[in-house]
Amino acid sequence: MLPYILILLYLVVLSAIYIYFEEKKDEIKLLTIPTFILFLVFDGFRNSSVGGDLSFYVNVFKENSLQISEIPNILNSRFEIGYIFLNNSLRSISDNFTILLFSFAIITLFIWFYIFWNYSKNIYISLMIYFSSLGMLLYSFSNIRQGLSISIGLLGFHYFVKEKYIKGILCISIAPLFHITGIICILFLLLRKIRLSLKVFIFVVFGIIFAFPFLKNFSEFFVNIFPQYSSYLESSWFLDSYKLAPVILSIVYVIFFVIGEIILKNSELTESEEYIRILFFCYLIFTITTMQTSLLSRFAHYFSPFAALYVPMFIHKVADKRIKWTLLYLIIIVYSVFLFVIVYYKADWYNVVPYRSVIVDWLVGKEI
Protein backbone atom coordinates (compact mmCIF):
# COMPACT_ATOMS: atom_id res chain seq x y z
CA MET A 1 0.00 0.00 0.00
CA LEU A 2 2.87 2.37 0.82
CA PRO A 3 4.21 2.65 -2.79
CA TYR A 4 0.78 3.79 -3.98
CA ILE A 5 0.53 6.44 -1.28
CA LEU A 6 4.03 7.75 -2.04
CA ILE A 7 3.34 8.02 -5.77
CA LEU A 8 0.05 9.80 -5.09
CA LEU A 9 1.81 12.30 -2.78
CA TYR A 10 4.46 12.85 -5.44
CA LEU A 11 1.78 13.66 -8.03
CA VAL A 12 -0.14 15.89 -5.60
CA VAL A 13 2.99 17.94 -4.93
CA LEU A 14 3.76 18.30 -8.64
CA SER A 15 0.14 19.29 -9.36
CA ALA A 16 0.32 22.05 -6.76
CA ILE A 17 3.75 23.26 -7.92
CA TYR A 18 2.48 23.42 -11.51
CA ILE A 19 -0.30 25.79 -10.43
CA TYR A 20 1.74 27.82 -7.93
CA PHE A 21 4.64 28.46 -10.30
CA GLU A 22 2.48 28.90 -13.38
CA GLU A 23 5.01 31.17 -15.05
CA LYS A 24 7.54 28.31 -14.98
CA LYS A 25 5.16 25.58 -16.08
CA ASP A 26 7.23 24.68 -19.16
CA GLU A 27 10.24 23.87 -16.99
CA ILE A 28 8.11 22.03 -14.40
CA LYS A 29 6.48 20.04 -17.19
CA LEU A 30 9.87 18.48 -17.95
CA LEU A 31 9.51 16.50 -14.72
CA THR A 32 7.09 14.40 -16.74
CA ILE A 33 10.12 12.53 -18.09
CA PRO A 34 11.30 11.08 -14.74
CA THR A 35 7.63 10.55 -13.85
CA PHE A 36 7.22 8.42 -16.97
CA ILE A 37 10.26 6.36 -15.97
CA LEU A 38 8.80 5.94 -12.46
CA PHE A 39 5.49 4.72 -13.88
CA LEU A 40 7.25 2.42 -16.34
CA VAL A 41 9.32 0.73 -13.63
CA PHE A 42 6.29 0.51 -11.34
CA ASP A 43 4.08 -0.97 -14.06
CA GLY A 44 6.50 -2.95 -16.21
CA PHE A 45 8.48 -4.64 -13.45
CA ARG A 46 5.66 -5.66 -11.15
CA ASN A 47 5.25 -9.21 -9.95
CA SER A 48 2.59 -11.43 -11.48
CA SER A 49 0.66 -11.24 -8.18
CA VAL A 50 -0.08 -7.53 -8.72
CA GLY A 51 -3.40 -7.55 -10.58
CA GLY A 52 -6.46 -9.76 -10.21
CA ASP A 53 -6.35 -11.55 -13.58
CA LEU A 54 -2.65 -11.05 -14.21
CA SER A 55 -1.54 -14.46 -12.94
CA PHE A 56 -3.87 -16.04 -15.51
CA TYR A 57 -2.29 -14.07 -18.37
CA VAL A 58 1.17 -14.92 -17.08
CA ASN A 59 0.38 -18.64 -16.91
CA VAL A 60 -0.98 -18.57 -20.45
CA PHE A 61 2.17 -16.78 -21.57
CA LYS A 62 4.48 -19.27 -19.84
CA GLU A 63 2.61 -22.27 -21.20
CA ASN A 64 2.72 -20.80 -24.72
CA SER A 65 -0.75 -22.23 -25.27
CA LEU A 66 -2.43 -19.52 -27.36
CA GLN A 67 -3.28 -20.33 -30.95
CA ILE A 68 -5.24 -18.29 -33.47
CA SER A 69 -8.64 -19.91 -33.91
CA GLU A 70 -10.05 -20.94 -37.24
CA ILE A 71 -12.11 -18.21 -38.91
CA PRO A 72 -15.56 -19.59 -37.88
CA ASN A 73 -14.47 -19.72 -34.21
CA ILE A 74 -12.75 -16.33 -33.94
CA LEU A 75 -15.81 -14.61 -32.38
CA ASN A 76 -16.03 -17.33 -29.71
CA SER A 77 -12.34 -17.25 -28.82
CA ARG A 78 -11.46 -16.16 -25.28
CA PHE A 79 -8.58 -14.09 -26.66
CA GLU A 80 -8.69 -11.64 -29.53
CA ILE A 81 -6.42 -12.14 -32.53
CA GLY A 82 -4.30 -9.05 -31.83
CA TYR A 83 -3.53 -10.15 -28.31
CA ILE A 84 -2.69 -13.70 -29.44
CA PHE A 85 -0.31 -12.39 -32.09
CA LEU A 86 1.47 -10.01 -29.68
CA ASN A 87 1.61 -12.61 -26.89
CA ASN A 88 3.12 -15.24 -29.20
CA SER A 89 5.57 -12.76 -30.73
CA LEU A 90 6.89 -11.82 -27.30
CA ARG A 91 6.95 -15.48 -26.21
CA SER A 92 9.20 -16.28 -29.17
CA ILE A 93 11.73 -13.80 -27.78
CA SER A 94 11.67 -14.92 -24.13
CA ASP A 95 9.61 -17.07 -21.78
CA ASN A 96 10.11 -14.60 -18.90
CA PHE A 97 6.74 -12.94 -18.21
CA THR A 98 8.42 -9.58 -17.53
CA ILE A 99 8.86 -9.06 -21.25
CA LEU A 100 5.06 -9.29 -21.61
CA LEU A 101 4.33 -6.83 -18.80
CA PHE A 102 7.09 -4.41 -19.78
CA SER A 103 6.00 -4.39 -23.43
CA PHE A 104 2.38 -3.70 -22.54
CA ALA A 105 3.47 -1.06 -20.01
CA ILE A 106 5.71 0.89 -22.38
CA ILE A 107 3.08 0.98 -25.15
CA THR A 108 0.21 1.87 -22.83
CA LEU A 109 2.07 4.43 -20.74
CA PHE A 110 3.71 6.11 -23.72
CA ILE A 111 0.32 6.75 -25.34
CA TRP A 112 -1.32 8.04 -22.13
CA PHE A 113 1.65 10.31 -21.34
CA TYR A 114 1.77 11.51 -24.95
CA ILE A 115 -1.91 12.46 -24.86
CA PHE A 116 -1.57 14.18 -21.49
CA TRP A 117 1.54 16.04 -22.65
CA ASN A 118 -0.29 17.42 -25.69
CA TYR A 119 -3.81 18.01 -24.36
CA SER A 120 -3.76 18.40 -20.58
CA LYS A 121 -3.78 21.84 -18.98
CA ASN A 122 -2.06 20.36 -15.93
CA ILE A 123 -0.35 17.09 -16.77
CA TYR A 124 0.19 16.19 -13.11
CA ILE A 125 -3.50 16.47 -12.25
CA SER A 126 -4.18 14.22 -15.24
CA LEU A 127 -1.59 11.72 -14.02
CA MET A 128 -3.02 11.84 -10.50
CA ILE A 129 -6.46 10.99 -11.87
CA TYR A 130 -4.98 8.29 -14.13
CA PHE A 131 -3.12 6.73 -11.22
CA SER A 132 -5.88 6.87 -8.62
CA SER A 133 -9.18 6.39 -10.40
CA LEU A 134 -11.32 3.37 -11.15
CA GLY A 135 -10.95 2.03 -14.68
CA MET A 136 -7.55 3.54 -15.43
CA LEU A 137 -3.94 2.55 -14.58
CA LEU A 138 -4.59 0.13 -11.73
CA TYR A 139 -7.45 -1.42 -13.67
CA SER A 140 -5.00 -2.19 -16.48
CA PHE A 141 -2.73 -3.98 -13.96
CA SER A 142 -5.34 -6.73 -13.98
CA ASN A 143 -6.95 -6.38 -17.41
CA ILE A 144 -3.91 -5.98 -19.62
CA ARG A 145 -5.77 -6.76 -22.86
CA GLN A 146 -8.31 -4.03 -22.38
CA GLY A 147 -5.69 -1.67 -21.01
CA LEU A 148 -3.82 -1.90 -24.30
CA SER A 149 -7.05 -1.64 -26.30
CA ILE A 150 -8.00 1.57 -24.46
CA SER A 151 -4.62 3.18 -25.14
CA ILE A 152 -4.73 2.33 -28.86
CA GLY A 153 -8.22 3.80 -29.10
CA LEU A 154 -6.96 6.89 -27.26
CA LEU A 155 -4.29 7.34 -29.91
CA GLY A 156 -7.12 7.43 -32.43
CA PHE A 157 -8.51 10.45 -30.56
CA HIS A 158 -5.19 12.24 -31.13
CA TYR A 159 -5.24 11.58 -34.86
CA PHE A 160 -8.84 12.73 -35.15
CA VAL A 161 -7.91 16.00 -33.42
CA LYS A 162 -5.15 16.45 -36.00
CA GLU A 163 -7.65 15.51 -38.74
CA LYS A 164 -5.49 12.57 -39.79
CA TYR A 165 -8.55 10.41 -40.28
CA ILE A 166 -6.90 7.42 -41.93
CA LYS A 167 -4.51 6.96 -39.00
CA GLY A 168 -7.34 7.57 -36.53
CA ILE A 169 -9.60 5.00 -38.17
CA LEU A 170 -6.69 2.54 -38.23
CA CYS A 171 -6.24 2.96 -34.47
CA ILE A 172 -9.90 2.49 -33.59
CA SER A 173 -9.96 -0.53 -35.92
CA ILE A 174 -6.97 -2.10 -34.16
CA ALA A 175 -8.37 -1.53 -30.64
CA PRO A 176 -11.00 -4.35 -30.85
CA LEU A 177 -8.25 -6.76 -31.94
CA PHE A 178 -6.99 -6.66 -28.34
CA HIS A 179 -10.37 -6.45 -26.60
CA ILE A 180 -13.69 -6.69 -28.39
CA THR A 181 -15.19 -3.81 -26.39
CA GLY A 182 -12.83 -1.55 -28.34
CA ILE A 183 -15.55 -1.36 -31.00
CA ILE A 184 -17.00 1.49 -28.94
CA CYS A 185 -14.12 3.69 -30.12
CA ILE A 186 -16.10 4.25 -33.31
CA LEU A 187 -17.79 7.00 -31.28
CA PHE A 188 -14.49 8.93 -31.31
CA LEU A 189 -14.99 9.37 -35.04
CA LEU A 190 -18.75 9.92 -34.99
CA LEU A 191 -18.51 12.60 -32.28
CA ARG A 192 -15.54 14.45 -33.81
CA LYS A 193 -17.59 17.44 -35.01
CA ILE A 194 -20.38 17.31 -32.41
CA ARG A 195 -20.61 20.19 -29.94
CA LEU A 196 -22.23 19.79 -26.54
CA SER A 197 -25.12 22.18 -27.06
CA LEU A 198 -28.32 22.37 -25.01
CA LYS A 199 -30.16 20.45 -27.74
CA VAL A 200 -27.60 17.63 -27.66
CA PHE A 201 -27.72 17.54 -23.86
CA ILE A 202 -31.54 17.33 -23.75
CA PHE A 203 -31.64 14.71 -26.51
CA VAL A 204 -29.09 12.48 -24.74
CA VAL A 205 -30.73 12.84 -21.30
CA PHE A 206 -34.15 11.86 -22.63
CA GLY A 207 -32.55 9.07 -24.67
CA ILE A 208 -30.92 7.61 -21.56
CA ILE A 209 -34.16 7.86 -19.57
CA PHE A 210 -35.95 5.94 -22.32
CA ALA A 211 -33.18 3.36 -22.86
CA PHE A 212 -32.26 2.76 -19.22
CA PRO A 213 -34.80 -0.05 -18.57
CA PHE A 214 -33.59 -1.90 -21.69
CA LEU A 215 -29.86 -1.83 -20.94
CA LYS A 216 -29.91 -5.29 -19.39
CA ASN A 217 -31.45 -6.60 -22.58
CA PHE A 218 -28.55 -5.07 -24.50
CA SER A 219 -26.10 -6.82 -22.17
CA GLU A 220 -27.81 -10.15 -22.74
CA PHE A 221 -27.79 -9.57 -26.51
CA PHE A 222 -24.05 -8.80 -26.41
CA VAL A 223 -23.30 -11.91 -24.36
CA ASN A 224 -25.36 -14.05 -26.72
CA ILE A 225 -23.06 -12.96 -29.54
CA PHE A 226 -19.89 -13.14 -27.44
CA PRO A 227 -20.63 -15.79 -24.76
CA GLN A 228 -17.01 -15.80 -23.57
CA TYR A 229 -17.69 -12.40 -21.96
CA SER A 230 -20.61 -13.54 -19.79
CA SER A 231 -18.53 -12.94 -16.66
CA TYR A 232 -18.62 -9.21 -17.43
CA LEU A 233 -22.32 -9.06 -16.56
CA GLU A 234 -21.60 -8.95 -12.85
CA SER A 235 -18.22 -7.74 -11.61
CA SER A 236 -17.03 -7.68 -8.01
CA TRP A 237 -17.02 -3.88 -7.76
CA PHE A 238 -20.65 -3.96 -8.93
CA LEU A 239 -21.90 -6.71 -6.61
CA ASP A 240 -19.76 -6.24 -3.50
CA SER A 241 -20.82 -2.61 -3.18
CA TYR A 242 -24.51 -3.47 -3.75
CA LYS A 243 -24.31 -1.17 -6.82
CA LEU A 244 -23.12 1.66 -4.56
CA ALA A 245 -19.81 1.97 -6.44
CA PRO A 246 -21.34 2.97 -9.80
CA VAL A 247 -23.82 5.23 -8.00
CA ILE A 248 -21.07 7.12 -6.15
CA LEU A 249 -18.90 7.30 -9.26
CA SER A 250 -21.84 8.71 -11.21
CA ILE A 251 -22.56 11.31 -8.52
CA VAL A 252 -18.90 12.42 -8.46
CA TYR A 253 -18.74 12.88 -12.22
CA VAL A 254 -22.12 14.63 -12.35
CA ILE A 255 -20.74 17.11 -9.80
CA PHE A 256 -17.56 17.55 -11.86
CA PHE A 257 -19.63 18.04 -14.99
CA VAL A 258 -21.84 20.68 -13.37
CA ILE A 259 -18.82 22.55 -11.98
CA GLY A 260 -17.04 22.28 -15.30
CA GLU A 261 -19.97 23.52 -17.35
CA ILE A 262 -20.54 26.49 -15.02
CA ILE A 263 -16.91 27.48 -15.56
CA LEU A 264 -16.71 26.67 -19.28
CA LYS A 265 -19.95 28.37 -20.34
CA ASN A 266 -18.22 31.76 -20.23
CA SER A 267 -14.97 30.50 -21.74
CA GLU A 268 -13.91 30.32 -25.34
CA LEU A 269 -12.96 26.73 -26.12
CA THR A 270 -10.67 25.46 -28.82
CA GLU A 271 -11.82 22.70 -31.16
CA SER A 272 -9.85 20.07 -29.21
CA GLU A 273 -11.33 21.30 -25.92
CA GLU A 274 -14.85 20.98 -27.34
CA TYR A 275 -13.95 17.45 -28.43
CA ILE A 276 -12.70 16.58 -24.93
CA ARG A 277 -15.86 18.08 -23.48
CA ILE A 278 -18.23 15.91 -25.53
CA LEU A 279 -16.16 12.77 -24.88
CA PHE A 280 -16.17 13.42 -21.14
CA PHE A 281 -19.94 13.80 -21.35
CA CYS A 282 -20.01 10.35 -22.99
CA TYR A 283 -17.96 8.99 -20.10
CA LEU A 284 -20.49 10.45 -17.68
CA ILE A 285 -23.39 8.86 -19.57
CA PHE A 286 -21.69 5.46 -19.74
CA THR A 287 -20.85 5.67 -16.03
CA ILE A 288 -24.50 6.33 -15.21
CA THR A 289 -25.60 3.35 -17.31
CA THR A 290 -23.33 1.04 -15.29
CA MET A 291 -25.87 1.36 -12.48
CA GLN A 292 -28.02 -0.95 -14.60
CA THR A 293 -25.40 -3.47 -15.72
CA SER A 294 -21.67 -3.68 -15.07
CA LEU A 295 -21.02 -4.83 -18.64
CA LEU A 296 -21.28 -1.21 -19.77
CA SER A 297 -18.41 -0.26 -17.47
CA ARG A 298 -16.20 -2.13 -19.94
CA PHE A 299 -17.27 0.36 -22.60
CA ALA A 300 -17.09 3.33 -20.22
CA HIS A 301 -13.37 2.72 -19.62
CA TYR A 302 -12.57 3.87 -23.17
CA PHE A 303 -13.83 7.33 -22.26
CA SER A 304 -12.14 7.50 -18.84
CA PRO A 305 -9.05 9.34 -20.21
CA PHE A 306 -11.27 12.32 -20.92
CA ALA A 307 -12.06 12.71 -17.23
CA ALA A 308 -8.31 13.16 -16.75
CA LEU A 309 -8.35 15.86 -19.43
CA TYR A 310 -11.66 17.56 -18.63
CA VAL A 311 -10.94 18.20 -14.93
CA PRO A 312 -7.63 20.09 -15.39
CA MET A 313 -9.22 21.89 -18.36
CA PHE A 314 -11.95 23.52 -16.28
CA ILE A 315 -9.57 24.22 -13.40
CA HIS A 316 -7.25 25.99 -15.83
CA LYS A 317 -10.10 28.24 -17.01
CA VAL A 318 -10.67 29.62 -13.49
CA ALA A 319 -9.17 33.09 -13.08
CA ASP A 320 -9.72 33.43 -9.32
CA LYS A 321 -6.75 31.84 -7.53
CA ARG A 322 -8.75 30.95 -4.41
CA ILE A 323 -11.36 29.09 -6.43
CA LYS A 324 -8.65 27.35 -8.46
CA TRP A 325 -6.90 26.12 -5.30
CA THR A 326 -10.21 25.08 -3.75
CA LEU A 327 -10.97 22.97 -6.81
CA LEU A 328 -7.51 21.43 -6.67
CA TYR A 329 -8.06 20.46 -3.01
CA LEU A 330 -11.42 18.95 -3.95
CA ILE A 331 -9.82 16.87 -6.72
CA ILE A 332 -7.04 15.70 -4.41
CA ILE A 333 -9.54 14.61 -1.74
CA VAL A 334 -11.80 12.78 -4.22
CA TYR A 335 -9.02 10.84 -5.91
CA SER A 336 -7.25 10.11 -2.64
CA VAL A 337 -10.48 8.48 -1.47
CA PHE A 338 -10.71 6.53 -4.75
CA LEU A 339 -7.16 5.23 -4.27
CA PHE A 340 -7.85 4.38 -0.64
CA VAL A 341 -10.83 2.28 -1.74
CA ILE A 342 -8.80 0.47 -4.42
CA VAL A 343 -5.74 -0.34 -2.32
CA TYR A 344 -7.27 -0.77 1.13
CA TYR A 345 -11.04 -0.77 1.64
CA LYS A 346 -11.88 -2.91 -1.42
CA ALA A 347 -8.46 -4.29 -2.28
CA ASP A 348 -10.04 -7.41 -3.81
CA TRP A 349 -11.50 -5.36 -6.69
CA TYR A 350 -8.16 -5.00 -8.47
CA ASN A 351 -5.85 -7.07 -6.22
CA VAL A 352 -2.93 -4.68 -6.63
CA VAL A 353 -1.81 -4.91 -3.00
CA PRO A 354 0.60 -5.84 -1.68
CA TYR A 355 2.76 -4.39 -4.42
CA ARG A 356 5.72 -6.53 -5.36
CA SER A 357 8.48 -5.73 -7.83
CA VAL A 358 10.46 -8.39 -9.70
CA ILE A 359 13.53 -6.18 -9.25
CA VAL A 360 13.24 -6.21 -5.46
CA ASP A 361 12.40 -9.93 -5.48
CA TRP A 362 15.51 -10.62 -7.54
CA LEU A 363 17.70 -8.51 -5.24
CA VAL A 364 16.52 -10.28 -2.08
CA GLY A 365 16.62 -13.72 -3.67
CA LYS A 366 12.88 -14.41 -3.78
CA GLU A 367 11.41 -16.62 -6.47
CA ILE A 368 10.00 -14.50 -9.31
N, C-alpha and C positions, 0 to 999 in steps of 0.2 A: 504493500500500500504506500510506503514511504516514497518510492521513486515517482509515483503518480502525483503525489502532493508537491514534491520538489519541482517537478516540471511545470505544474500549474502555477506555483509561486513565481517561477522564472518568467512565465508568459504574462502573468499579471503585472510584474514589475516592468517588463518591456512595454506592455500596453500603456501603462501610466507614463513612462518616460517619453514614449512617442507623442503623447498628447501634451505633456508639460513642456518639452523642448521642441515644439512644433516647427520652429525655424530651422532646426537641425535634423528634420525627419529623414532627409536623404542619407545622411551619415548613419543615423540610428537604424535605418532600414537595412543597412549592410550586415547587421547582426543576424539577419535571416539566414545567411550562409552557415555560420556555426550552428544555428538552430536546426537547419536542415540536416546537418551531420548528426546532431543529437538525436533527432527523430529517426534517422536512418539506422543508427546503431541500436536504438531502443526497439525499433520495429523489426529490423532485418536479422538481428542476432538474438532474438528471444528464444526461449526453450519451447519445445512442442507442447508443453503443459499450459502455455499462456494463450488461452482462447478455447472456447467451448468445443468447437468442432475441429480444432486444428490437429489434434492427435489423429483423427480419422484421415485427414488429408495427408498427414505425414506417413501414416501406415500404408496408404495407397501408393504414395510416392516410393517408399522403400521397397514395397513388393513388386513395383513396376507392373501392375496388373491392368492398367487402363488400355483399352483398345477402342479404336473408332468403330462405332456400330455400322452395320449395313444400312443403306439408305432408308429402307422402310421402318427401321427401328430407331432412327436418330431422335425423333420426338419423344420416345419413351426412355431414352438413355438418362441415367442419373447425372452424367457429366456432359457438358456441352462440348462441341467439337474443338472450339478454340482452346478451352482449358486442357483437354486431352493432348492436343498438339504441343502446347507449351510445356505441360508436365513431362511428356515423353522426351521432348527436346532437352530439357534440363537434366532429366534422368540419364540421358546418354552421355552427359558431361561428367556427372558425379552422382553417387548414391547417397551423399550426405544431404539431409533435408534442409540444411542452412542455405544451400544454393537456391532452393525453391522459395524460402521465406525472404531471402535477401533480394532476389530478382523481383518478386511481387512488390516488396517494399520500395525498391528504388524507382520502379515504374509508377506506382501509385502516388508516392510522396512527391516525386518530381512534378507530376501533373498538378496535384493540389497546390504545391508551393508556387508553381508557375502561374496558375490562375490567381492565387492570392496576391502575388507580386504585381501582376498587371491590373487587377480590378479592385483590390481592397483598399479602402481609405485608411485603414489601420491594420496592417498585416498581422500584428500580434494579437489583436482582438479576434481576428479571423482564426488564427492558429489556436487561441484559447478555446474558442467554440468548437473547432475541429477536434481538439484533443479531449474535451470534456463531455461532449454531447452524445446523446443516444443516436445510433445510426451512422456514426462517422468513424473516426480512427479506431477506437477500441472495438467497435462492431466488426471492422474489417480484420481484426486480430483473429476472430473466430471464423468469419465468412469470407475467406480470401478470394473465392471466385467472384462473389458479388462486389467485393471491394475493388477488384480490378475492373470489373464491368462499369461501375460507377465512375471511376476515374477516366476511363476511355470515353464514356458519354460526356463527361465534363469537358474533355478536350474538344468535343464537337461544339459545345457552347462557344468556346474561344474562336473557332473557325467561323461560326455563324456571325459572331460580332464583327469579325474582319471581312465578312461577306465572301469568304472562301468556301462556297457552298459544296463543292465537290469533296473537299477534305472533310468538311463537317458531316456530310451524309455518309462518307466512308467510316468516320468514327462511330456514329450512332448505329451503323450497320454492323460494325465489329462488336460493339458492346454486348448484344444478345448471344454472341458466340462464346462468351465466358459465363453468362448467367442469363437465362431466358427472359427474366424480368426487364432486361435492358431494352426490350422493345418499346418501353414507355418513353425512351429518349427521342422518339419521333416527335414528341411535343416540343422539343427544343427548336425544331425546324418550323412546326406549325405556328408557334407563338412568337416567332422572330419579329414580326412587324405589329403585333398586337400591343395596344396600350391599355393600361388598367384604368379605364374610364368608369364613370358611374354606371353607364349602361352595361358594361361588361361585368361589373361587380354585382349588380342586381340580377343579371341573367344567370351568373354562376351560382349565386346564393339560392335562388329559386330552383335551379337545376339540381343542386345538392339536396335540398329539402324533398324534392320529388323522388330523386334516385336513392336516397338513403335507405328506405325499407328494402330495396332490391339488391343491395350490395352483397348480401350473403349469397344470393342467387348467382351473381357474377362470379364469386369465389368458387362456387360449386361447378360452374361452367368451365372455369379455367382449369380446375383440378381434373375435370373429366377429360380435358384435352391433354393435360400434362399430369398424369396421376402420380408421377414421382415426386411432385411437390405438395402432396396432401398434408405433409407435416407442417406446412406453412400456415395452415388454417388456424391453428391455435399455438402460439408461441408462449414461452414461459413468462416473458414480461407482460403478456396480455392476460394470462390466466392467474399468475401468482398475485397480481395486484388487483384482482377482481375488476379488471378494465380501468382501474384508477390511473395507471400509467399513461395510456393514450388520452385520457380526459385531462390530466394535469398538463401534459405536453401541449395539448390543443389550447388550453387556457393561456399558457405562457406565450405561445406564438400569436394568439389573438391579441394579447396585450401588447406584444412587440409590434404587431401590425398596426394597431390603433395609434400607438405612440409614433411609429414611423410615418404613417400617413398624415398625422397632424403636423409633423415637422416638414414633410416633403411637399405638402400641398402648396406651400408658398415658395418652393425652391424650383429653380430651373434645372431640369435633369437632362443629362446627355442621353444619347440613344442607348448606350450600353447600360446606363443606370435604369432606364425604363425597362430594359430587357431583364435585368436582375430583379426589378420590382415585380414584374408579372410572374417570373419563375418562383420567387419567394411566395407569392400568393398561391401558386399551385402547390407548393410544399405545405402551406397552411391548410389548403383544402384536402389534400391527401392525408395529412395528419388527423384532421377531423374525421375522415372516413374510417380511419383505423379503429375508431370506437365501435364500429359495427363488425369488422373482421380484421384480424391481424395480418391476413394475406396482403392487404393493401399497404401495410407498412413497408413491404419489400419494394413496392413501387415508389413510395414516398422517399425512400433513401436516396433516389437519384436526384431529388430536388433539395436535399439537405445542404449541399454546398452553398446554396443561395441564401440560407439563413446566416451563414458565416460571412456573406458579402453584404447582405441587406442591413444587418445591425450596425456595423461600423460605418455604413453609408449614411444612415440617418443621424448617427452621433456626429459625424463629420459636418453635417449641414447645420448643426446648432451653433449659433454665434455666441450665446451667453455661456461663459466659462463655468459658472456654477451649475447650470443645467447639464452641461456636457459632462462634468465630473460626477454629478448625481447619477446620470445614465450609466456611466462607466461602472460606478459602484454597484448599481442594480445588476448589470450584466455579470460582474464578477461574482456576486452573491448567487445568482440563478445558476450559473454554470459550475460553481463550486459545489452547490447542492446536487446538481446532476452527477458530477464526478463522485461525490460521496456515496450516492445511491449505487452507482456502477461498481465501485471498488470496495464498498463496505456493506451497506444496508441490504442490497440485492446482488451480492457478488456472483451468485449462480446464474445471473442473466447472461453475462459475457465470459465468466470464468477467467478473468485476466489477473487475478490475485491468487496466490503470491506471484509477484513478477520474478522470473528467473532468466538470466542471460547465459547463453552458451559460452560466452567469453569467461564469465566468472566461474561457471561450472568447470571449464577446462583448466583455469588457473588453480582451483582448489582441488582438482583431481576427481570431481564427481563425474558419474557416467552421463553422457550427453544423449 
